[in-house]
């Protein structure tokens, strides 16, 4: 697929945390697992790119909870 058709998606840090928890096997809500799978499928097909903003990096680095930070980073 052409990259010009690919959409860029930015997620707020709380969504990164929710997706990280879903990936680690303990989602806050069952729908987070569905969203994770849907986003993963769209990325693999080349339909979207999910980018981290500088603000995401700053917020992530300031989180004092190591496990939450690691899950979101993964």
C-alpha positions in Angstrom: 0.0 0.0 0.0 1.2 3.5 -0.7 2.5 5.5 2.2 0.5 8.5 1.1 -2.6 6.6 2.1 -1.3 5.7 5.5 -2.8 7.6 8.3 -0.8 9.0 11.2 -2.3 8.3 14.6 -1.3 9.9 17.9 -2.4 8.4 21.2 -2.6 10.2 24.5 -0.4 8.7 27.2 -3.4 7.1 29.0 -4.1 5.1 25.8 -0.5 3.9 25.7 -0.9 2.7 29.3 -4.1 0.9 28.5 -2.6 -0.8 25.5 0.5 -1.8 27.5 -1.7 -3.4 30.2 -3.7 -5.2 27.5 -0.5 -6.5 25.9 0.9 -7.6 29.3 -2.3 -9.6 29.9 -4.1 -7.5 32.5 -6.3 -5.0 30.7 -8.4 -2.5 32.6 -11.3 -3.3 30.3 -11.8 -6.1 27.9 -12.3 -3.7 25.0 -8.6 -2.6 25.4 -7.6 -6.1 24.1 -9.8 -5.6 21.1 -8.4 -2.2 20.4 -4.9 -3.5 20.7 -5.6 -6.2 18.1 -7.3 -3.9 15.8 -4.5 -1.3 15.9 -1.9 -4.0 15.5 -3.7 -5.3 12.4 -4.0 -1.9 10.9 -0.3 -1.2 11.4 0.8 -4.5 9.9 -1.4 -3.8 6.8 0.3 -0.4 6.5 -2.9 1.5 6.9 -1.8 3.5 9.9 1.4 4.6 11.7 1.2 5.2 15.5 3.7 7.7 16.5 5.0 8.7 19.9 5.2 12.5 20.4 7.9 14.2 22.5 5.2 14.9 25.1 4.5 11.1 25.3 8.2 10.5 26.0 8.3 13.2 28.7 5.1 11.9 30.4 6.4 8.3 30.2 9.7 9.2 31.7 8.1 11.1 34.5 5.9 8.2 35.6 7.2 6.8 38.9 5.6 3.4 38.4 8.2 1.2 36.7 5.8 -1.6 35.7 3.4 0.8 34.1 6.2 2.6 32.3 7.7 -0.7 31.0 4.3 -2.0 29.8 3.5 1.2 27.9 7.0 1.2 26.4 6.7 -2.4 25.2 
